[in-house]
Amino acid sequence: MQGLRVARQMVERFGFSKKIGQVAIGGPGGNPFLGQQMSSQKDYSMATADVVDAEVRDLVETAYSRAKQIITTHIDILHKLAQLLMVKETVDGEEFMSLFIDGKAELYVS
């Protein structure tokens, strides 16, 4: 799961956790297909691992809720995009953005 791995890196390496702070914890990891991440030892306690897991869970759940809310709010634009894709098969960035501008969708930056 790519999203879970990114969320874990956000917490462990990039300081996206108020509970842990701006401290990089954990090792550099590695490619799990080569067995590098599977056998690596964590350089923090089980209590910290629990905090990391909770923070990762919160990040993933927040991102899921936000994505669901954006899609629900702009379902009409999503349907227009689907109709356009059924006709054209591909849509360039300008066409994509014009759907959102015409639909008066807000830009979600925060």
C-alpha positions as CSV (number, residue, x, y, z in Angstrom):
1,M,0.0,0.0,0.0
2,Q,1.8,3.1,-1.3
3,G,-0.4,5.5,0.7
4,L,0.3,3.9,4.0
5,R,4.0,3.9,3.3
6,V,3.9,7.6,2.4
7,A,1.9,8.4,5.6
8,R,4.4,6.4,7.7
9,Q,7.3,8.4,6.1
10,M,5.4,11.6,6.8
11,V,5.3,10.8,10.5
12,E,8.7,9.0,10.9
13,R,10.9,11.1,8.6
14,F,9.3,14.4,7.7
15,G,7.8,15.6,11.0
16,F,4.1,15.6,10.1
17,S,3.2,14.7,13.7
18,K,2.6,17.1,16.5
19,K,3.0,14.3,19.0
20,I,6.4,13.3,17.8
21,G,7.5,16.7,16.4
22,Q,10.2,17.7,14.0
23,V,12.4,14.7,14.7
24,A,13.2,11.9,12.2
25,I,12.8,8.5,13.8
26,G,13.2,5.1,12.3
27,G,15.7,3.9,9.8
28,P,15.9,4.7,6.1
29,G,13.8,1.6,5.3
30,G,14.4,0.2,1.9
31,N,12.7,-1.7,-0.8
32,P,10.5,-4.4,0.9
33,F,10.6,-6.5,-2.3
34,L,14.3,-6.9,-1.7
35,G,13.8,-7.7,2.0
36,Q,15.5,-4.6,3.2
37,Q,12.6,-3.1,5.1
38,M,11.2,-6.4,6.5
39,S,14.3,-7.2,8.5
40,S,15.3,-3.7,9.7
41,Q,15.0,-3.0,13.4
42,K,13.1,0.1,14.5
43,D,15.3,2.5,16.6
44,Y,12.4,3.5,18.9
45,S,10.4,1.9,21.7
46,M,7.1,0.0,21.4
47,A,5.4,3.0,23.1
48,T,6.7,5.3,20.3
49,A,5.7,2.7,17.7
50,D,2.1,2.9,19.1
51,V,2.2,6.7,18.8
52,V,3.5,6.4,15.2
53,D,0.8,3.9,14.3
54,A,-1.9,6.1,15.7
55,E,-0.5,9.2,13.9
56,V,-0.3,7.2,10.6
57,R,-3.9,6.0,11.1
58,D,-5.0,9.6,11.8
59,L,-3.3,10.9,8.6
60,V,-4.8,8.1,6.4
61,E,-8.3,8.5,7.9
62,T,-8.2,12.3,7.5
63,A,-7.0,12.0,3.9
64,Y,-9.8,9.5,3.2
65,S,-12.4,11.7,4.7
66,R,-11.2,14.8,2.9
67,A,-11.1,12.9,-0.5
68,K,-14.6,11.5,0.1
69,Q,-15.9,15.0,1.0
70,I,-14.3,16.6,-2.1
71,I,-15.7,13.9,-4.4
72,T,-19.2,14.1,-2.8
73,T,-19.2,17.9,-3.0
74,H,-18.2,17.9,-6.7
75,I,-19.9,14.7,-7.9
76,D,-21.5,16.6,-10.8
77,I,-18.1,17.6,-12.1
78,L,-16.9,14.0,-11.7
79,H,-19.9,12.8,-13.8
80,K,-19.1,15.4,-16.5
81,L,-15.5,14.2,-16.5
82,A,-16.6,10.6,-16.9
83,Q,-18.9,11.5,-19.8
84,L,-16.1,13.4,-21.5
85,L,-13.7,10.5,-21.0
86,M,-16.2,8.1,-22.6
87,V,-16.2,10.3,-25.7
88,K,-12.5,11.2,-25.9
89,E,-10.6,8.6,-23.8
90,T,-8.1,11.2,-22.7
91,V,-8.4,14.7,-21.3
92,D,-5.6,17.2,-21.1
93,G,-4.9,19.4,-18.1
94,E,-6.6,22.5,-19.7
95,E,-9.8,20.5,-20.3
96,F,-9.7,19.0,-16.9
97,M,-9.3,22.4,-15.2
98,S,-12.0,24.0,-17.3
99,L,-14.5,21.4,-15.9
100,F,-13.6,22.5,-12.4
101,I,-13.7,26.2,-13.3
102,D,-17.1,25.9,-15.0
103,G,-18.4,23.9,-12.0
104,K,-17.1,26.7,-9.7
105,A,-15.2,24.1,-7.7
106,E,-12.9,25.4,-4.9
107,L,-9.2,24.8,-5.0
108,Y,-8.2,22.6,-2.0
109,V,-4.7,23.6,-1.0
110,S,-4.6,23.4,2.8
